[in-house]
Amino acid sequence: MNIKLLAIGKTDNKNLQALIDEYTKRLGFYIKFDLEVIADIKNVKNLSEAQQKQKEGELILSKLTATDHLILLDENGKTFSSVGFANELQKKMNAGIKTLVFVIGGPYGFSDEVYKKANGKISLSAMTFSHQMVRLFVIEQIYRGFTILKNEPYHHQ
């Protein structure tokens, strides 16, 4: 299985980017992983919230193939413990999914079209985090999930 993380807008904090790069590198020992950044939409102040979600949705959907298994990072999604998330990753691998795609949307969430295409939604927390920090958290949790599945000492119970 391959895992891809799609995110809107670049990370401008060098320290945060260094951590994202570190966990991306670590994750590469377990699985093929790609972080793909979709450029911010230009002139958003001239767009309504709905128009911005629509444009971002079109960009997200353009990055997907018909066989991708799409999971949205969404405040109304299912919550998991780290062990529960690791088990969910194992289920996806056992199901023969070729590419598992996680998506972090823009500031207003996802368009209706993206929600319709999604195979599931995950919430990291009831709290709100910056989209840049969510990237790090998702990548770290995927990494943690694989260390749990391999019974490695990274995660303590």
N, C-alpha and C positions, 0 to 999 in steps of 0.2 A: 504494500500500500504506500502511496505517496500522500503527503500532507502539504497543503498550501494554505497560507494565511494571506488574505487580501485585506488591505487597509487603505482608507482614504487619507491622502495627505502625508507629507514626509515628516520624519521626526527631526526637529531642529535642536533638541537638547543633546549635546555631544556625550554627556555622561550616560544618559538613558540609551542612546544609540550604541554605546560601547557594551552595555549590559545585554541589549537585544542581540548584538553580534556574538557575544560570548555564549548565550544560551542557544542561538541558532547553530553555532559551531558544535556545541556539546550534543545537540539533538541529531546532528549529522552522523553520529556514531551508531544511531539506532534505526534511522529511517530517512528516506529522501524527503527533505523539507525545503520549501521555498516561501520566502516572504516577498510578496509583490505589492508595491505601493502604487496606488492609483493617484495621479496628480490631482491636487485641489482644483475645483471648478473656478474658473475666472469670473470676476464681476458678480459674486454672490449677493452683494448688497442690492443688486437690481433684480434679484429673483425672490419669489415668495418661498416660504418653507416647503410647500408642496412641489414647486418647480425645482428646487434644489434637490429634494429627495428623488424626484423623477430623473433628473440628469445623472445623479450619482448611481441610481438604480440601473440606468442604461449602461453606464461604464462597468459596473459590477457584472451584470449579465453578459457583457461582451467578453469577459475574461473566463467564462465557464464553458465547459463542453457538456454534451448531452448526458454523459455518464458520470459527471462529477456529483458527489454526495455533499450537499450544501448545508452547513450548520451556521446559523447566525448568532453572533454575540449580541444578546438583546436583554434588556432589563426584565422582560416578562418571560424569559426562558427558564428552563429547568436548572435547578442548582444541584451541584454534586460536591461530595467530599473529594479530596484528592484520590483516594482509593476508588471511590465510585467512578470518577472520571477515567482512571486507568482501566477499570473494568469495561467502561463504555468504549474506550479505544480498542480494547481486545475484541469486543463484540463486532466492531466495524471491520477489523482485520479478518475475523472469522467469517464474516458475511461476504468476503471477497470484494469489498469495495476497492476499486483501483485508485481513485483519488478522492481524499476527504478534504473539503475546502471549508475553512472557517473564515467568516467575514466580519470585520469591524466596520460598521457604517459611518456615515457622517454625523454631524451634531444633532440632526433631527431624526435619526433612525433610517429605516428602509422604506422604499416605495412598495406599493401593493404588489407589483410584479415580482419583486425580489422575495417578498413573503410567500407568494404563491409557488415559487420555484424551490423554496427551502424544504429540506428534509427534517429540520429540527431547529430548536433555539436553545441556547445555553446562556444562563446568567452567571457571571462571576461573583456577584455580590448584590445586595440590596443598595449598597452605597454607589455613588457616582464617581467614576474615575476619568481622568483625561484620556482621550483616545490614544495618545502616545504611550501612556502608562499601561493601558489595556494590552497593547502589543507585547510588552515585556511579560505581563502576567500570563497571557495565553501561552506564549512560547515556553515560559518556565513551567507551567502546569503540564504541557505536553511532554516536556523533558522529564518532569517528575513522574508523570504517568508511566513512561517507559522504564524509569529506574525502579518503580514499584513492580512492574510486570517482570522485571529481571531479578527481583529480590536484591537489589543493590542498596548500599547503606545511605544513600542520599536522603531518603524519607524515613522518619522515625515515627513509630506508632506508640 
